Amino acid sequence: MNKITDKILLVTVICICISFFLPWINVMSAPMSGLTKLIAGKAAGPIDSISGFDVPILANGPDSRLMISIVQIFNPSVKHADKKSWGIWGIPLLAIAIFLVLRFVKNPKWFYLVFGILGCLIFCGVVFKLKTTDLDKMVLQIKLAFGLWLWLWAYLCLGLVCLYHFYLSIKNPAK
């Protein structure tokens, strides 16, 4: 891996790790105080900004009703969302693992292909799910925040850089 690629991938991994702690969603409740308090455990109005780091903590904490309600907006058929929510911490861990593999493997040609496709699929899959989900529910309104978009775009950048290097390794196999 050349120095420019190394730096680009390092920046994308840093962006993914930083965005994990930035707000991903802002949750607002409609002024239906009784129903809102039942679902969210809080009164009407602004409820919370939630980062990726916060998701499993909130889903397994005393305010888990709010987090489970939010998860069910994105995936109504989910079961055991509290336990599955810990998997979200894999987002920065995967980015770090990808960087380390590409940094220390001698000939990462096929890793470039796999990680390139993976980065692009993560971006496309999550964006598709976000665009096809009705985020204006009757009781909870969810606004997507900067942190969510930052890690998505960073994964896309990571994927495109990897695919570009795979293309270069096929085009110039001697290097």
C-alpha positions as semicolon CSV with decimal commas, in nm:
position;residue;x (nm);y (nm);z (nm)
1;M;0,000;0,000;0,000
2;N;0,148;0,336;-0,094
3;K;0,170;0,631;0,144
4;I;-0,122;0,826;-0,001
5;T;-0,354;0,527;0,019
6;D;-0,230;0,455;0,368
7;K;-0,317;0,809;0,476
8;I;-0,656;0,809;0,304
9;L;-0,750;0,480;0,468
10;L;-0,625;0,604;0,804
11;V;-0,839;0,918;0,773
12;T;-1,147;0,713;0,683
13;V;-1,091;0,482;0,981
14;I;-1,046;0,783;1,210
15;C;-1,367;0,936;1,070
16;I;-1,555;0,611;1,134
17;C;-1,424;0,590;1,490
18;I;-1,497;0,956;1,569
19;S;-1,843;0,942;1,412
20;F;-1,925;0,647;1,634
21;F;-1,935;0,892;1,926
22;L;-2,115;1,173;1,742
23;P;-2,497;1,191;1,735
24;W;-2,650;0,957;1,478
25;I;-3,013;1,041;1,538
26;N;-3,212;1,308;1,714
27;V;-3,536;1,183;1,863
28;M;-3,835;1,411;1,907
29;S;-4,173;1,317;2,041
30;A;-4,508;1,447;1,929
31;P;-4,712;1,636;2,188
32;M;-4,911;1,334;2,301
33;S;-4,780;1,332;2,655
34;G;-4,955;1,023;2,792
35;L;-4,870;0,795;2,500
36;T;-4,522;0,941;2,463
37;K;-4,446;0,890;2,830
38;L;-4,567;0,529;2,803
39;I;-4,346;0,448;2,502
40;A;-4,041;0,661;2,566
41;G;-4,052;0,694;2,942
42;K;-4,026;1,073;2,907
43;A;-4,259;1,365;2,844
44;A;-4,326;1,518;2,502
45;G;-4,064;1,730;2,328
46;P;-3,698;1,671;2,251
47;I;-3,595;1,337;2,397
48;D;-3,239;1,264;2,303
49;S;-2,950;1,263;2,062
50;I;-2,817;0,912;2,027
51;S;-2,473;0,807;1,904
52;G;-2,364;0,462;1,796
53;F;-2,183;0,422;2,126
54;D;-2,507;0,497;2,314
55;V;-2,729;0,246;2,133
56;P;-2,645;-0,072;2,330
57;I;-2,612;0,119;2,657
58;L;-2,959;0,270;2,615
59;A;-3,110;-0,056;2,486
60;N;-2,992;-0,240;2,796
61;G;-3,037;0,039;3,050
62;P;-3,327;0,181;3,249
63;D;-3,455;0,380;2,947
64;S;-3,457;0,076;2,720
65;R;-3,818;0,135;2,610
66;L;-3,708;0,440;2,411
67;M;-3,424;0,260;2,235
68;I;-3,631;-0,053;2,162
69;S;-3,904;0,172;2,014
70;I;-3,647;0,340;1,790
71;V;-3,501;0,005;1,679
72;Q;-3,851;-0,120;1,596
73;I;-3,906;0,179;1,367
74;F;-3,613;0,060;1,153
75;N;-3,686;-0,313;1,191
76;P;-4,036;-0,393;1,321
77;S;-3,979;-0,769;1,337
78;V;-3,660;-0,756;1,544
79;K;-3,648;-0,980;1,850
80;H;-3,403;-0,940;2,139
81;A;-3,298;-0,595;2,017
82;D;-3,133;-0,527;2,351
83;K;-2,885;-0,812;2,306
84;K;-2,835;-0,760;1,932
85;S;-2,763;-0,391;1,984
86;W;-2,410;-0,470;2,106
87;G;-2,323;-0,565;1,747
88;I;-2,327;-0,198;1,652
89;W;-1,991;-0,162;1,826
90;G;-1,853;-0,371;1,541
91;I;-1,869;-0,068;1,310
92;P;-1,545;0,096;1,427
93;L;-1,385;-0,240;1,508
94;L;-1,440;-0,358;1,149
95;A;-1,286;-0,039;1,012
96;I;-0,979;-0,080;1,235
97;A;-0,946;-0,447;1,135
98;I;-0,968;-0,360;0,765
99;F;-0,698;-0,096;0,804
100;L;-0,467;-0,332;0,993
101;V;-0,508;-0,613;0,741
102;L;-0,439;-0,382;0,447
103;R;-0,146;-0,225;0,627
104;F;0,036;-0,544;0,728
105;V;-0,050;-0,806;0,463
106;K;0,224;-0,826;0,198
107;N;0,007;-0,869;-0,112
108;P;-0,347;-0,753;-0,025
109;K;-0,486;-0,770;-0,382
110;W;-0,785;-0,990;-0,296
111;F;-0,836;-0,814;0,036
112;Y;-0,876;-0,492;-0,162
113;L;-1,155;-0,655;-0,361
114;V;-1,333;-0,801;-0,057
115;F;-1,304;-0,486;0,156
116;G;-1,396;-0,265;-0,138
117;I;-1,716;-0,456;-0,202
118;L;-1,788;-0,471;0,172
119;G;-1,746;-0,094;0,219
120;C;-1,973;-0,017;-0,077
121;L;-2,233;-0,273;0,035
122;I;-2,241;-0,129;0,387
123;F;-2,305;0,217;0,246
124;C;-2,567;0,105;-0,008
125;G;-2,749;-0,128;0,233
126;V;-2,778;0,121;0,517
127;V;-2,873;0,412;0,290
128;F;-3,139;0,197;0,122
129;K;-3,281;0,101;0,462
130;L;-3,281;0,463;0,578
131;K;-3,448;0,588;0,260
132;T;-3,719;0,321;0,268
133;T;-3,802;0,364;0,638
134;D;-4,072;0,609;0,744
135;L;-3,893;0,816;1,006
136;D;-4,195;1,036;1,084
137;K;-4,385;0,801;1,310
138;M;-4,684;0,926;1,503
139;V;-4,522;0,937;1,847
140;L;-4,147;0,941;1,781
141;Q;-3,992;1,151;1,508
142;I;-3,637;1,064;1,415
143;K;-3,400;1,302;1,241
144;L;-3,076;1,160;1,107
145;A;-2,769;1,340;1,238
146;F;-2,420;1,412;1,107
147;G;-2,245;1,122;1,280
148;L;-2,450;0,861;1,096
149;W;-2,376;1,014;0,757
150;L;-2,008;1,058;0,839
151;W;-1,945;0,689;0,905
152;L;-2,153;0,587;0,603
153;W;-1,959;0,815;0,367
154;A;-1,632;0,706;0,527
155;Y;-1,715;0,339;0,460
156;L;-1,802;0,427;0,100
157;C;-1,469;0,610;0,064
158;L;-1,287;0,312;0,215
159;G;-1,463;0,079;-0,028
160;L;-1,392;0,293;-0,333
161;V;-1,025;0,333;-0,244
162;C;-0,994;-0,043;-0,199
163;L;-1,167;-0,112;-0,531
164;Y;-0,941;0,140;-0,704
165;H;-0,632;-0,035;-0,566
166;F;-0,770;-0,371;-0,670
167;Y;-0,811;-0,230;-1,021
168;L;-0,452;-0,103;-1,015
169;S;-0,323;-0,439;-0,896
170;I;-0,502;-0,615;-1,184
171;K;-0,389;-0,354;-1,437
172;N;-0,024;-0,356;-1,322
173;P;0,042;-0,698;-1,168
174;A;0,423;-0,639;-1,150
175;K;0,389;-0,378;-0,870
